[in-house]
Amino acid sequence: MASQQTNSGNPRVDIEYRRKKSAEEMRHQIISFALMIFLTLVAFVAVGYEGFSSWFIVPFILLLGCVQVVFQLYYFMHMSHKGHEAPALFLYSGLLVGLITILAFVTIVWI
Amino acid sequence: MAAEEKMTLETWPASPEKQTLEGKNKFLGFWLFLGGETVLFASLFATYLALKDKVPSAEHALAKDLFELPLVFVATMLLLTSSLTSVYAMYHMKNFNFKKMQLWLGITVLLGLAFLLLEIYEFNHYVHEFGHTFTSSAFGSAFYTLVGFHGGHVAFGLLWITTLMIRNSKRGLNLYNAPKFYVASLYWHFIDVVWVFIFTVVYLMGMVG
């Protein structure tokens, strides 16, 4: 990954630069974490507060869950970084098969 | 660059996990595995959704009788926080700070352990208070298979990270073990990804009815 290395000819400067980069990334991750906690709270409150109908709550908490997973994948698991084309292919292929399975099971299984 | 070469802060690369061929292969192979895990868990979710609340008679407890918000909430917070602490560990790994990485991995393991103990308490509670067991109903089988598989993943992750920490405690960081730590942290995040869907689909949707 030579392309990701900065090369100013001065290792100290490079280290400073990289530290700044990773501190910046860390800030993004902390923000993601705060948002994830917030989304979790909203989902729990939506279910705990008994004023909403299930027709609203179910799609709503599913959406919150999906948003949270996107944060987890793209920030915590670094899928937003370069060089994650193959991981994205693997994950989305798995997701495609998985979602079809779920669709099939919830629509054609009855007992 | 030889994998076992002694590294310093100056020579430590920006992406140590992908510096060697072995590291690159691990990274790619592990994501392929995670794609497979996605299919595995999706089929377990599909089974659970198809068999939810399918019980042989009216005496059996249903999802809305079993689940309690506070317990699930605490479990969720524990696992979510452990995901952040493993992010911290990888931050220190990239900054070539072995001691701090070990510290944060240790905290991750403790949080994961607390989650696991809570889950054991929860299952025990369902079995003894509600007679909700693996064989009591199709609902029970599907529930324990899905949530238990996740719990099994947590247990495996704990063993994995602990083993890595002990095995490398005297070695320090190098390009040989950096990919190992990185991949273990990816696994740990994936466990949290699955849990997000479990607490949403199983617990929250179960309580809604």
Interface residues (C-beta under 8 A of the other chain):
Chain A: M1 Q4 Q5 T6 P11 I15 R18 R19 K21 S22 E25 M26 Q29 I30 F33 M36 I37 T40 A43 F44 V47 G48 S54 I57 V58 I61 L62 L64 G65 Q68 V69 Q72 L73 F76 M77 G83 A86 P87 F90 L91 S93 G94 L95 V97 G98 L99 T101 I102 A104 F105 V106 V109 I111
Chain B: L9 E10 P13 A14 S15 K18 Q19 F27 L28 W31 L32 L34 G35 G36 E37 T38 V39 F41 A42 S43 F45 A46 T47 L49 A50 L51 K54 L69 F73 T76 M77 L80 S83 L84 V87 Y88 Y91 K94 N95 A138 L186 H189 F190 D192 V193 V196 F197 F199 T200 V201 L204 M205 M207 V208 G209
